[in-house]
Amino acid sequence: MNIDYILHTLNEHEVAYLLIGGVNFMLRHEPVLTFDVDVWIEDTGENIERCEAALGALEASWGATDQQWTSVREHSPRWLESQAMFCLLTPHGPVDVFRFVAGLDDWQASRQSAVAESTASGVRYVGLCDEDMLRCQLALEEGQRKQSRVAHLERALGKRE
């Protein structure tokens, strides 16, 4: 998975996104096995169009069904508005795009508290802060939570010894 290339492409297309999920946790806290890059995009028409362009540049493919699976370049404009979350495949690694995130109500508020960082090779990104990462985990059903991540975040936030 080429995380740097995915983030660079989103940045190049000026997509307003927040890095969430395992890659955000991995880059900011500790190495964890993760299989995709999860991003929460600002849910505006202009940003959706920029995100669709970036996904096209990443050679992403997606379909609502197996029979409809194709290059995103073949989808009608604003196809990202058709549902709240998408799992896409790219030659650079899987990318999950979220328009809404459980446990977090307001993209702008999360952006205000987000952390601006860079990968080891210098690609900049903005990721959820620890408090929001913890809120996301706690919004999941208990069996779906990554308990080691919850414990790590609680320790980082001083909520657990």
Backbone as CSV, one residue per row, in Angstrom:
resi,resn,N_x,N_y,N_z,CA_x,CA_y,CA_z,C_x,C_y,C_z
1,MET,0.852,-1.167,0.000,0.000,0.000,0.000,0.907,1.242,0.000
2,ASN,0.613,2.179,-0.883,1.402,3.403,-0.989,0.615,4.566,-0.371
3,ILE,0.693,4.659,0.939,-0.037,5.681,1.685,0.366,7.072,1.225
4,ASP,1.664,7.280,1.040,2.140,8.600,0.623,1.522,9.039,-0.694
5,TYR,1.461,8.142,-1.651,0.909,8.516,-2.952,-0.583,8.850,-2.846
6,ILE,-1.305,8.069,-2.063,-2.740,8.333,-1.879,-2.945,9.702,-1.240
7,LEU,-2.219,9.986,-0.162,-2.362,11.277,0.519,-1.898,12.422,-0.380
8,HIS,-0.788,12.223,-1.083,-0.288,13.249,-2.007,-1.340,13.585,-3.070
9,THR,-2.001,12.570,-3.608,-3.006,12.794,-4.651,-4.203,13.552,-4.093
10,LEU,-4.648,13.198,-2.897,-5.743,13.951,-2.266,-5.335,15.408,-2.061
11,ASN,-4.113,15.621,-1.593,-3.618,16.989,-1.385,-3.515,17.748,-2.705
12,GLU,-2.996,17.087,-3.708,-2.815,17.714,-5.022,-4.147,18.197,-5.601
13,HIS,-5.221,17.445,-5.320,-6.556,17.810,-5.808,-7.315,18.689,-4.816
14,GLU,-6.620,19.119,-3.753,-7.181,20.024,-2.748,-8.461,19.487,-2.110
15,VAL,-8.475,18.186,-1.866,-9.614,17.566,-1.189,-9.550,17.943,0.297
16,ALA,-10.654,18.410,0.827,-10.755,18.675,2.263,-11.104,17.344,2.929
17,TYR,-10.117,16.749,3.581,-10.306,15.437,4.194,-9.621,15.408,5.545
18,LEU,-10.038,14.448,6.352,-9.364,14.122,7.599,-8.979,12.655,7.533
19,LEU,-7.739,12.358,7.828,-7.296,10.971,7.878,-7.852,10.359,9.153
20,ILE,-8.525,9.232,9.024,-9.125,8.558,10.176,-8.661,7.108,10.160
21,GLY,-9.075,6.326,11.114,-8.833,4.895,11.083,-7.407,4.488,11.407
22,GLY,-7.075,3.285,10.952,-5.806,2.652,11.299,-4.573,3.386,10.823
23,VAL,-4.611,3.974,9.625,-3.429,4.685,9.130,-3.163,5.912,9.989
24,ASN,-4.188,6.654,10.359,-4.005,7.803,11.243,-3.402,7.352,12.570
25,PHE,-3.935,6.275,13.138,-3.416,5.757,14.404,-1.970,5.297,14.225
26,MET,-1.691,4.596,13.140,-0.352,4.076,12.882,0.664,5.213,12.729
27,LEU,0.319,6.233,11.964,1.257,7.328,11.727,1.510,8.154,12.982
28,ARG,0.524,8.240,13.859,0.652,9.121,15.014,0.990,8.416,16.322
29,HIS,0.772,7.087,16.379,0.961,6.423,17.673,1.868,5.203,17.611
30,GLU,1.419,4.154,17.001,2.232,2.937,17.004,1.909,2.111,15.774
31,PRO,2.878,1.318,15.343,2.637,0.516,14.139,1.549,-0.533,14.382
32,VAL,0.550,-0.492,13.527,-0.534,-1.469,13.565,-0.774,-1.939,12.142
33,LEU,-1.197,-3.163,12.025,-1.525,-3.697,10.713,-2.833,-3.081,10.240
34,THR,-2.810,-2.499,9.073,-4.015,-1.910,8.503,-4.016,-2.190,7.010
35,PHE,-5.186,-2.270,6.445,-5.301,-2.711,5.061,-5.824,-1.649,4.106
36,ASP,-6.158,-0.462,4.620,-6.709,0.567,3.742,-6.455,1.939,4.334
37,VAL,-6.666,2.949,3.518,-6.573,4.334,3.956,-8.005,4.843,4.096
38,ASP,-8.360,5.298,5.298,-9.702,5.799,5.576,-9.662,7.316,5.646
39,VAL,-10.532,7.966,4.875,-10.622,9.419,4.924,-12.078,9.834,5.089
40,TRP,-12.263,10.867,5.879,-13.568,11.503,6.070,-13.499,12.811,5.323
41,ILE,-14.354,12.963,4.314,-14.312,14.172,3.501,-15.365,15.173,3.954
42,GLU,-15.049,16.444,3.745,-16.043,17.472,3.984,-17.148,17.270,2.960
43,ASP,-18.387,17.214,3.433,-19.519,16.830,2.592,-20.145,18.053,1.915
44,THR,-19.388,18.649,0.987,-19.907,19.754,0.182,-19.786,19.374,-1.290
45,GLY,-20.604,19.969,-2.121,-20.584,19.651,-3.544,-19.222,19.841,-4.192
46,GLU,-18.581,20.986,-3.924,-17.267,21.255,-4.525,-16.220,20.255,-4.051
47,ASN,-16.246,19.926,-2.766,-15.257,18.988,-2.250,-15.502,17.573,-2.780
48,ILE,-16.753,17.196,-2.927,-17.067,15.886,-3.508,-16.509,15.813,-4.924
49,GLU,-16.654,16.878,-5.684,-16.110,16.894,-7.049,-14.591,16.771,-7.042
50,ARG,-13.913,17.472,-6.121,-12.450,17.357,-6.022,-12.046,15.946,-5.620
51,CYS,-12.805,15.348,-4.696,-12.510,13.977,-4.256,-12.699,12.993,-5.408
52,GLU,-13.760,13.164,-6.169,-13.979,12.284,-7.327,-12.835,12.411,-8.327
53,ALA,-12.342,13.627,-8.544,-11.205,13.823,-9.452,-9.952,13.137,-8.911
54,ALA,-9.717,13.264,-7.608,-8.557,12.612,-6.995,-8.663,11.089,-7.107
55,LEU,-9.857,10.553,-6.865,-10.047,9.104,-6.978,-9.844,8.642,-8.418
56,GLY,-10.256,9.461,-9.384,-9.982,9.147,-10.781,-8.493,9.116,-11.053
57,ALA,-7.749,10.092,-10.523,-6.297,10.137,-10.694,-5.619,8.936,-10.025
58,LEU,-6.217,8.432,-8.957,-5.694,7.243,-8.275,-6.089,5.948,-8.990
59,GLU,-6.838,6.083,-10.079,-7.326,4.927,-10.849,-8.210,4.024,-9.994
60,ALA,-9.028,4.646,-9.153,-9.913,3.890,-8.262,-11.038,3.233,-9.042
61,SER,-11.529,2.141,-8.476,-12.713,1.483,-9.020,-13.692,1.248,-7.885
62,TRP,-14.972,1.267,-8.251,-16.044,1.079,-7.280,-17.316,0.728,-8.029
63,GLY,-18.212,0.056,-7.348,-19.532,-0.215,-7.881,-20.476,-0.569,-6.757
64,ALA,-21.735,-0.198,-6.909,-22.744,-0.525,-5.900,-22.963,-2.038,-5.830
65,THR,-22.723,-2.726,-6.939,-22.810,-4.194,-7.004,-21.606,-4.690,-7.786
66,ASP,-21.368,-5.988,-7.738,-20.263,-6.558,-8.524,-20.453,-6.293,-10.010
67,GLN,-21.681,-6.341,-10.470,-21.959,-6.119,-11.884,-21.713,-4.663,-12.288
68,GLN,-21.806,-3.742,-11.341,-21.611,-2.316,-11.631,-20.192,-1.843,-11.345
69,TRP,-19.326,-2.762,-10.894,-17.963,-2.385,-10.519,-17.200,-1.943,-11.760
70,THR,-16.647,-0.736,-11.698,-15.913,-0.190,-12.836,-15.030,0.961,-12.357
71,SER,-14.255,1.516,-13.243,-13.446,2.689,-12.937,-14.362,3.827,-12.500
72,VAL,-13.944,4.584,-11.488,-14.774,5.706,-11.036,-14.884,6.773,-12.118
73,ARG,-13.969,6.776,-13.052,-14.033,7.743,-14.153,-15.265,7.525,-15.025
74,GLU,-15.831,6.327,-14.957,-17.016,6.008,-15.758,-18.329,6.335,-15.043
75,HIS,-18.258,6.702,-13.796,-19.468,7.029,-13.038,-19.918,8.457,-13.344
76,SER,-21.205,8.697,-13.182,-21.760,10.037,-13.382,-21.187,10.994,-12.338
77,PRO,-21.062,12.282,-12.682,-20.590,13.247,-11.687,-21.443,13.205,-10.418
78,ARG,-20.786,13.426,-9.309,-21.395,13.465,-7.961,-21.876,12.081,-7.511
79,TRP,-21.289,11.027,-8.056,-21.655,9.672,-7.644,-21.361,9.459,-6.166
80,LEU,-20.409,10.196,-5.585,-20.113,10.047,-4.159,-21.277,10.462,-3.265
81,GLU,-22.250,11.165,-3.833,-23.413,11.568,-3.039,-24.429,10.440,-2.887
82,SER,-24.194,9.300,-3.519,-25.192,8.229,-3.524,-25.257,7.418,-2.235
83,GLN,-24.235,7.500,-1.394,-24.268,6.786,-0.116,-23.281,7.436,0.843
84,ALA,-23.266,6.972,2.093,-22.474,7.617,3.137,-21.028,7.136,3.204
85,MET,-20.738,5.942,2.672,-19.402,5.372,2.795,-19.107,4.525,1.574
86,PHE,-17.856,4.567,1.121,-17.442,3.825,-0.070,-16.143,3.087,0.207
87,CYS,-16.061,1.852,-0.247,-14.830,1.069,-0.207,-14.354,0.940,-1.652
88,LEU,-13.222,1.563,-1.948,-12.718,1.593,-3.316,-11.390,0.847,-3.398
89,LEU,-11.091,0.379,-4.578,-9.801,-0.248,-4.835,-9.002,0.653,-5.758
90,THR,-7.709,0.790,-5.474,-6.800,1.506,-6.360,-5.547,0.647,-6.500
91,PRO,-4.744,0.878,-7.536,-3.471,0.162,-7.642,-2.507,0.506,-6.501
92,HIS,-2.798,1.563,-5.764,-1.927,2.026,-4.692,-2.386,1.543,-3.325
93,GLY,-3.524,0.869,-3.280,-4.081,0.343,-2.045,-5.546,0.720,-1.919
94,PRO,-6.278,-0.011,-1.104,-7.696,0.294,-0.893,-7.872,1.636,-0.182
95,VAL,-8.945,2.343,-0.539,-9.278,3.620,0.071,-10.754,3.577,0.455
96,ASP,-11.039,3.906,1.706,-12.419,4.034,2.165,-12.715,5.520,2.334
97,VAL,-13.810,5.969,1.723,-14.209,7.373,1.795,-15.505,7.448,2.593
98,PHE,-15.485,8.263,3.639,-16.646,8.461,4.499,-17.165,9.878,4.313
99,ARG,-18.479,10.001,4.170,-19.122,11.321,4.196,-19.613,11.647,5.597
100,PHE,-19.810,10.632,6.416,-20.247,10.767,7.807,-19.478,9.748,8.630
101,VAL,-19.213,10.076,9.897,-18.459,9.177,10.771,-19.214,9.019,12.084
102,ALA,-19.454,7.782,12.472,-20.135,7.503,13.740,-19.340,8.086,14.897
103,GLY,-20.049,8.734,15.818,-19.424,9.313,16.990,-18.984,10.759,16.815
104,LEU,-18.968,11.218,15.566,-18.556,12.595,15.281,-19.669,13.270,14.496
105,ASP,-20.102,14.410,14.972,-21.259,15.060,14.369,-20.921,16.101,13.317
106,ASP,-19.776,16.730,13.427,-19.516,17.906,12.626,-18.098,17.875,12.063
107,TRP,-17.984,17.758,10.733,-16.674,17.699,10.092,-15.858,18.946,10.429
108,GLN,-16.482,20.122,10.370,-15.765,21.368,10.639,-15.201,21.395,12.064
109,ALA,-15.981,20.948,13.026,-15.506,20.923,14.413,-14.333,19.961,14.556
110,SER,-14.431,18.808,13.915,-13.318,17.853,13.970,-12.092,18.399,13.250
111,ARG,-12.307,19.140,12.182,-11.179,19.755,11.458,-10.479,20.780,12.341
112,GLN,-11.238,21.514,13.139,-10.647,22.522,14.028,-9.715,21.894,15.066
113,SER,-10.054,20.698,15.532,-9.233,20.040,16.554,-8.279,19.005,15.967
114,ALA,-8.275,18.857,14.647,-7.427,17.862,13.984,-5.945,18.228,14.112
115,VAL,-5.097,17.261,13.821,-3.660,17.414,13.958,-3.022,17.387,12.569
116,ALA,-2.269,18.437,12.247,-1.538,18.496,10.978,-0.188,17.822,11.186
117,GLU,0.092,16.846,10.344,1.323,16.056,10.463,1.902,15.822,9.074
118,SER,3.015,15.112,9.034,3.617,14.656,7.779,4.035,13.209,7.947
119,THR,3.991,12.464,6.858,4.490,11.091,6.883,6.019,11.138,6.974
120,ALA,6.647,9.991,7.159,8.108,9.937,7.267,8.788,10.512,6.027
121,SER,8.132,10.414,4.870,8.739,10.949,3.646,8.319,12.393,3.374
122,GLY,7.553,13.005,4.282,7.235,14.416,4.170,5.903,14.766,3.544
123,VAL,5.046,13.792,3.267,3.722,14.097,2.716,2.839,14.576,3.858
124,ARG,2.284,15.763,3.686,1.464,16.320,4.764,0.042,15.748,4.718
125,TYR,-0.569,15.712,5.892,-1.952,15.256,6.027,-2.518,15.875,7.292
126,VAL,-3.833,15.838,7.404,-4.506,16.278,8.621,-5.308,15.084,9.131
127,GLY,-5.048,14.690,10.363,-5.708,13.517,10.934,-6.525,13.858,12.157
128,LEU,-7.477,13.000,12.453,-8.299,13.193,13.658,-7.414,13.300,14.883
129,CYS,-7.800,14.152,15.819,-7.111,14.240,17.099,-7.432,12.979,17.914
130,ASP,-6.677,12.781,18.982,-6.875,11.592,19.822,-8.277,11.521,20.404
131,GLU,-8.816,12.661,20.835,-10.161,12.665,21.420,-11.192,12.167,20.405
132,ASP,-11.081,12.630,19.155,-12.035,12.191,18.134,-11.804,10.740,17.732
133,MET,-10.543,10.301,17.700,-10.288,8.883,17.414,-10.949,8.015,18.475
134,LEU,-10.839,8.434,19.741,-11.460,7.677,20.827,-12.981,7.704,20.696
135,ARG,-13.566,8.865,20.384,-15.023,8.945,20.189,-15.484,7.969,19.109
136,CYS,-14.730,7.872,18.030,-15.087,6.945,16.939,-15.097,5.503,17.429
137,GLN,-14.075,5.136,18.188,-14.010,3.769,18.704,-15.168,3.490,19.661
138,LEU,-15.450,4.438,20.544,-16.503,4.226,21.536,-17.896,4.253,20.922
139,ALA,-18.035,4.815,19.718,-19.338,4.821,19.037,-19.650,3.466,18.414
140,LEU,-18.623,2.622,18.260,-18.831,1.285,17.698,-19.436,0.368,18.754
141,GLU,-20.108,-0.682,18.295,-20.565,-1.702,19.230,-19.343,-2.328,19.879
142,GLU,-19.484,-2.740,21.120,-18.329,-3.213,21.880,-17.520,-4.278,21.154
143,GLY,-18.166,-5.198,20.488,-17.456,-6.256,19.782,-16.679,-5.783,18.565
144,GLN,-16.977,-4.590,18.068,-16.284,-4.049,16.902,-15.139,-3.108,17.272
145,ARG,-15.081,-2.709,18.528,-14.032,-1.787,18.963,-12.669,-2.472,18.941
146,LYS,-11.663,-1.714,18.626,-10.288,-2.189,18.729,-9.819,-1.819,20.131
147,GLN,-9.938,-2.788,21.054,-9.714,-2.512,22.467,-8.306,-2.018,22.752
148,SER,-7.302,-2.534,22.036,-5.933,-2.063,22.273,-5.797,-0.605,21.852
149,ARG,-6.495,-0.204,20.800,-6.466,1.194,20.355,-7.172,2.085,21.375
150,VAL,-8.311,1.605,21.897,-9.031,2.364,22.931,-8.130,2.571,24.141
151,ALA,-7.485,1.507,24.600,-6.619,1.601,25.776,-5.452,2.562,25.514
152,HIS,-4.845,2.464,24.339,-3.729,3.346,24.004,-4.175,4.805,23.993
153,LEU,-5.311,5.087,23.359,-5.812,6.459,23.292,-6.191,6.975,24.677
154,GLU,-6.803,6.132,25.490,-7.161,6.556,26.846,-5.911,6.884,27.652
155,ARG,-4.849,6.085,27.508,-3.585,6.394,28.191,-3.006,7.706,27.670
156,ALA,-3.021,7.893,26.356,-2.466,9.121,25.765,-3.225,10.351,26.249
157,LEU,-4.517,10.191,26.491,-5.356,11.312,26.942,-5.407,11.421,28.462
158,GLY,-4.686,10.548,29.179,-4.672,10.593,30.642,-5.933,10.066,31.285
159,LYS,-6.688,9.247,30.551,-7.929,8.701,31.097,-7.738,7.299,31.663
160,ARG,-6.526,6.777,31.525,-6.235,5.429,32.013,-4.761,5.408,32.385
161,GLU,-4.454,4.676,33.423,-3.044,4.556,33.846,-2.442,3.295,33.328
